[in-house]
Amino acid sequence: MSCRRPTDRRPAARFLIVQTGSTLPAVRARHGDFPDWFRSGVGLHRRDVDVVRAHAGERVPDPRAYAAAIVTGSPAMVSERLAWSEATAAWLRDAIAHGLPILGVCYGHQLLAHALGGRVDYHASGREIGTVDIQRLAASDDDALLAAAPARFVAHASHQQSVLELPDGAVVLARSAHDPHHAVRYAPRVWGLQFHPEFSVEIMRGYLRGRPRAANGDCPAGCCPAREHAPAPAARRLLRRFRSIALANA
């Protein structure tokens, strides 16, 4: 892995990536793994990022040592309530209490909802996969992360589970035809994105190749296989925007 592991002393501007799983083996062989994509998308040097492999049982460090945290996607399911996942959910509650800026993506988004009292489970319409249309909602007009995004944009997605019930106080910022909770603000400077801003076109292509039924058009409403290779620059810009928000308060 190209990112550094936690050390005993960390500058206040360090970012923490909480890794909750790994990508498909074929995708990893060509493009690296989740932490590599986030580091690149956020625009961080390797020396400024710590990675903790929560899914492998590594302890997530004190949130007060960091400027911000990113929680990755995972092939695991939040509804399984695995021991490492529940421990990470407890850490998220503590980190939110300390005011740490957090961005949860896919599994990370769902884990935030679960940690705060929401409900996560399989979506009744099945998997959403491909380059999908995202609609920004009125509640996002004054949101620090989403306000600058276009009213409609495309983003890459691949998920079976969704946030089915929001925790108290959560604000929905964006949706797709398939999933009404694609972007959620859970607390001040704490966001969840169901879509993947860190995915490139090539990574999305790799996921569709790894899911042959979806690549052949066997996917639910909301999946757009005809546009599976479409660039998603507006979604990707959210990563740099999150960095700016975090560093402004570091």
C-alpha positions, 0 to 999 in steps of 0.5 A, a space after each residue: 500500500 502506498 500510504 503511510 500507517 499511523 505514527 505516534 506523532 502527527 501534525 494537526 493537518 494530517 488526514 486519516 483514511 479508515 479503510 473498510 475493505 479492498 477493491 476487486 483483485 483485478 481492479 487492484 492489480 491495475 489501479 491500486 486500492 481505495 486509499 490510493 484513489 482517495 489520496 489522489 482525488 483529495 490531492 494529498 501527499 503520501 506523507 500527509 496521510 495515515 491509513 488504518 486497515 479497520 477491516 483487518 482489525 487495526 485500531 483506529 487512532 485518536 481522532 483529535 490527531 487529525 484534520 479530517 477522516 475519510 471512511 472508504 467503501 467495502 465489499 462487506 455489508 453494514 447489516 452484518 454488524 461485524 466486530 471491526 465494523 461496530 468498533 469503527 461505528 463507535 469510533 465515528 460517534 466519538 470522532 463526531 463528538 470531537 468535531 472531526 470533519 468526516 467524509 464517508 463513501 459508500 460503506 463509509 456513508 452507510 456506517 455513519 448512518 448506522 452509527 448514528 441510529 439509522 437503518 442500513 440494509 439491502 435495497 429492494 430494487 437490487 444493485 445500483 451500478 454504473 455512471 448514474 444521474 445525481 440530482 442535488 436537492 434544495 437542502 444542499 443550496 447552503 451546504 459547504 460541500 455540495 452547494 457548488 455542485 451542479 443541480 444535476 451531475 453524474 457519478 459512479 456507483 456500485 452498491 447493494 445496500 443503502 441507507 433505508 432510514 436516516 438517523 435523527 438530524 440527518 439532511 438529504 442533499 442529493 439523490 438518484 432515481 434508484 437511491 433517495 439518500 445519495 448525499 447526506 449531511 449527518 452533522 456539521 462537517 460530516 458527510 456521507 456519499 453513496 456514490 464514489 467520487 474517487 472512482 475514475 472511468 477506468 475503475 468504473 469499467 473494471 467494476 462493470 467487468 467484474 459484475 458481468 450481469 450488470 455489464 450486460 444490461 441486467 441491472 435495476 432502474 437507476 443504472 446507466 450501463 450505456 454511460 458506464 465510461 462517462 467522466 464524472 468531474 463534478 463528483 470528483 471535485 467534491 474530494 478537493 472541496 472536502 479537503 479545503 473545508 477540513 484544512 480551513 478548520 485545522 
